[in-house]
Amino acid sequence: MSQQIYYPHLYLFVYNLRNGLGQNASKIADNHKKFWEKLPPDLKVDQSAEEEYGYTENIVDLLTLHPDTKIKTHKFYAFQEAEAEFNGFYYPVRLNDTYGLLFSFSVNEQSKTTPKDISDFGKRRDFPKTEQASKFSSSNDLGKTWMLAGYLPPDFIKLEENKEKELEEKAKTIASEAYEKFTGNKWQYYENGKFLNGWIFEVWQSPHNWENLDENRHVLIIIYTSLEGLEKSAQFYEHWLRLFSYRNKVLSAYSNYQSNNEKIVKANKNSERESFYPTLPEDLEQLKKALIDNRVSSSNLV
């Protein structure tokens, strides 16, 4: 029997380069275009509005720069699927030279106290279902991080009160199954810890080919002990956006290093085949003749 969880949430953190080192105005404009293609067209913010902030270490809530008053009054843009049971939001930000985008998807408020089957995470693997989803792997992507969350059944919490180890094992069982249903694979290595009285599990599958960051699967599963803990986690959206941006940028830099290193190695192999000097003849007489033919008269040096 599949495990159950309350108020399941699915988050996707996506990062794109905004203005890379040495990039000209044309390339920066192209980065802007590719990032906003990931969102509904009516949410797009003009590049000129973004430029007003210049260099800043603070997170810039991009929707607050939108010309439409109805949109700019909220840093999140809520949406609802055709199935009324599900809803979510977009949260685009600027992190200095990087674009960050948080998608959130969950059951609606009316269903938050109704248990859901863990297998539902597997059904949401292709989230978000938008026209923009196909553009999540553009050439200026820096990486992605997934987060799955929910809280334990209240009856179980009451039953296992003061039994920390049993609660942790229950959380681990749910997290493991959630990961398997979502990714289609069992986890092999994970790190775990505590967060808001719940348990957090981090699973990372490194790419087989570092030139393809789509193979970089970074997933966190957080199992809370109460609805209050899950709702309080909303205070950490900005912190997560910044934290995961650092992580994904480091991996992206390493990916670029591997790619450039491979090109350098290939270039060196080619240069070894193409000698800059004439091939010396093996026969000594031919060598003597070659030296004479290529000699420079000392008188020409005076």
C-alpha positions in Angstrom: 0.0 0.0 0.0 1.3 3.4 -1.0 2.2 5.9 1.8 0.0 9.0 2.3 0.9 12.6 3.0 -1.1 15.8 3.7 -1.0 19.0 1.6 1.6 17.8 -0.9 3.7 20.6 -2.5 6.0 20.5 -5.5 8.5 23.3 -6.1 10.9 23.9 -9.0 13.7 26.4 -8.7 15.2 27.3 -12.2 18.2 29.6 -12.9 19.3 31.4 -16.0 22.3 33.7 -16.7 21.3 37.3 -17.0 24.5 39.1 -17.8 27.6 37.0 -18.0 31.2 38.3 -17.8 32.1 40.0 -21.1 28.7 39.6 -22.6 27.6 42.5 -24.9 24.2 44.3 -24.9 22.9 42.0 -27.6 23.6 38.8 -25.7 22.1 40.3 -22.5 19.0 41.1 -24.4 18.9 37.6 -25.7 19.2 36.2 -22.1 16.3 38.4 -21.1 14.2 37.1 -23.9 14.9 33.4 -23.1 14.2 33.8 -19.4 10.8 35.5 -19.9 9.8 32.9 -22.5 9.5 30.5 -19.5 6.5 32.5 -18.2 3.2 33.4 -19.6 3.6 36.3 -22.1 1.5 38.8 -20.1 4.0 38.6 -17.2 7.0 39.8 -19.1 8.9 42.8 -17.6 10.8 45.2 -20.0 14.6 44.9 -19.8 14.8 48.7 -19.3 12.7 48.4 -16.0 15.2 45.7 -14.8 18.2 47.9 -15.6 17.0 50.7 -13.2 18.3 48.6 -10.3 21.8 48.4 -11.7 24.1 46.3 -9.6 22.5 45.1 -6.3 23.1 42.3 -3.9 19.4 42.3 -2.9 16.8 40.1 -4.5 14.7 42.0 -7.0 11.1 40.9 -7.2 10.6 41.3 -10.9 6.8 41.3 -11.0 6.8 44.4 -8.9 8.4 46.2 -12.0 5.5 45.2 -14.2 3.5 48.1 -15.7 0.1 46.5 -14.9 -1.0 47.5 -11.4 -2.9 44.3 -10.9 0.4 42.3 -11.4 2.9 44.6 -9.8 1.2 44.7 -6.4 2.1 41.0 -5.8 5.6 39.5 -6.2 3.9 36.1 -6.8 1.6 35.4 -9.7 -1.0 32.7 -8.8 -2.5 30.3 -11.3 -5.0 27.5 -11.1 -5.1 24.3 -13.2 -8.2 23.3 -15.1 -8.6 20.7 -12.4 -9.9 23.0 -9.6 -8.2 20.8 -7.0 -4.7 22.2 -7.9 -3.1 25.6 -7.9 0.3 27.3 -7.7 2.3 30.4 -8.5 5.2 31.9 -10.4 7.9 33.9 -8.5 10.5 35.4 -10.9 13.5 37.3 -9.3 16.8 38.8 -10.2 19.8 37.8 -8.2 22.4 40.3 -9.5 23.8 38.6 -12.7 21.3 35.7 -12.5 17.6 35.2 -13.1 15.8 32.9 -10.7 12.3 31.5 -11.0 10.3 29.5 -8.5 7.3 27.5 -9.6 5.0 26.2 -6.8 2.3 23.6 -7.4 0.0 22.1 -4.7 -3.5 21.0 -3.9 -5.8 23.9 -3.1 -6.6 25.3 0.4 -9.8 23.2 0.6 -7.9 20.0 0.3 -5.0 20.7 2.6 -6.5 18.5 5.4 -7.3 15.6 3.1 -4.6 12.8 2.8 -3.1 12.3 -0.6 -1.4 9.3 -2.1 2.4 9.6 -2.5 2.0 8.3 -6.0 0.5 11.7 -6.9 4.1 13.1 -7.0 4.8 10.8 -9.9 1.8 12.1 -11.8 3.2 15.6 -11.4 6.7 14.8 -12.8 6.0 16.7 -16.0 5.0 19.9 -14.1 4.6 22.6 -15.1 2.2 21.8 -18.0 2.6 25.0 -19.9 3.7 26.0 -23.3 6.8 27.5 -21.7 7.9 24.1 -20.1 9.7 23.0 -23.3 12.0 26.1 -23.0 13.4 25.0 -19.6 16.5 23.7 -21.2 17.7 26.7 -23.1 21.5 27.3 -23.6 21.8 29.8 -20.8 20.3 27.6 -18.1 22.4 27.4 -15.0 20.5 24.5 -13.4 17.4 23.4 -11.5 16.5 22.2 -8.0 13.3 20.3 -7.2 11.6 20.3 -3.8 8.8 18.0 -2.6 7.0 18.7 0.7 4.0 17.8 2.8 3.2 16.9 6.4 2.6 13.7 8.3 -0.9 12.4 9.2 -2.0 14.1 12.5 -3.2 10.8 13.9 0.2 9.3 13.4 1.9 12.2 15.1 -0.4 11.9 18.1 0.1 8.1 18.3 3.9 8.4 18.2 4.2 11.4 20.5 7.6 11.5 22.2 8.9 8.8 19.9 11.4 10.8 17.8 13.0 7.8 16.2 9.7 6.3 15.0 8.7 9.6 13.5 12.0 10.0 11.7 11.7 6.5 10.2 8.1 7.2 9.1 9.4 10.4 7.5 12.2 8.6 5.8 9.9 5.9 4.4 7.6 8.6 2.9 10.5 10.6 1.5 12.0 7.6 -0.1 8.8 6.6 -1.8 8.1 10.1 -2.8 11.5 10.3 -4.5 11.0 7.0 -6.3 7.5 8.0 -7.5 8.7 11.4 -8.7 12.0 10.4 -10.4 11.3 6.8 -11.3 14.5 5.7 -9.4 15.3 4.6 -5.9 17.7 6.9 -4.0 21.2 5.6 -3.3 22.8 8.3 -1.4 21.2 11.1 0.6 21.8 13.6 3.4 19.3 14.3 6.0 18.6 16.8 8.8 15.9 18.7 10.7 14.0 21.7 9.6 11.0 23.4 11.3 10.5 20.3 13.5 10.4 18.2 10.4 12.9 16.2 8.4 14.7 17.2 5.3 16.3 14.7 2.8 18.6 15.9 0.0 19.4 13.6 -2.9 21.7 14.5 -5.7 22.5 12.5 -8.8 25.5 13.9 -10.6 25.6 14.0 -14.5 27.3 11.2 -16.4 28.1 13.9 -19.0 29.0 17.2 -17.3 28.4 19.1 -20.5 24.7 18.2 -20.1 23.4 19.8 -16.9 19.9 18.3 -17.5 21.3 15.1 -16.1 22.0 17.0 -12.8 19.1 15.8 -10.6 19.0 17.7 -7.3 15.9 16.9 -5.2 15.0 17.8 -1.6 12.1 16.2 0.2 10.8 17.9 3.4 8.4 16.0 5.7 6.8 18.3 8.3 5.1 17.2 11.5 2.3 19.7 11.1 0.4 22.0 8.8 1.8 25.0 10.7 5.4 23.9 9.9 4.6 23.6 6.2 2.9 27.0 6.0 5.7 28.7 7.9 8.2 27.4 5.3 6.9 30.1 2.9 9.1 32.5 4.8 12.1 30.8 3.3 11.3 31.1 -0.4 13.8 34.0 -0.9 16.5 32.2 1.2 16.1 29.0 -0.9 16.2 30.9 -4.2 19.5 32.5 -3.2 21.0 29.3 -1.7 20.1 27.1 -4.6 21.4 29.7 -7.0 24.9 29.5 -5.5 24.8 25.7 -5.7 23.7 25.6 -9.3 26.1 28.3 -10.4 29.0 26.4 -8.9 28.0 23.2 -10.8 27.5 25.2 -14.0 31.0 26.7 -13.6 32.4 23.2 -13.2 30.4 22.0 -16.2 32.0 24.8 -18.3 35.4 24.0 -16.9 35.0 20.3 -18.0 33.8 21.4 -21.5 36.7 23.9 -22.0 39.2 21.4 -20.6 38.1 18.8 -23.1 38.5 21.3 -26.0 42.0 22.2 -24.8 43.0 18.6 -24.6 41.7 18.0 -28.2 43.5 21.1 -29.4 46.8 19.9 -27.9 46.5 16.5 -29.5 45.9 18.1 -32.9 48.9 20.5 -32.4 51.1 17.5 -31.6 50.3 15.9 -34.9 51.0 19.1 -36.8 54.6 20.0 -36.0 55.7 23.6 -36.4 59.2 22.4 -37.6 60.2 20.5 -40.7 60.4 16.7 -40.2 64.1 15.8 -40.0 65.1 13.1 -42.5 66.3 9.9 -41.0 69.2 9.6 -43.5 72.3 11.6 -42.4 73.1 12.7 -45.9 69.6 14.0 -46.3 69.9 15.8 -43.0 73.2 17.4 -44.1 71.6 18.6 -47.3 68.6 20.0 -45.4 70.8 21.9 -43.1 72.8 23.4 -46.0 69.6 24.3 -47.9 68.2 26.0 -44.8 71.3 27.7 -43.6 71.5 31.5 -43.3 74.6 33.2 -44.5 76.3 35.0 -41.6 77.0 37.9 -43.9 73.3 38.5 -44.0 73.2 39.1 -40.3 75.8 41.9 -40.3 
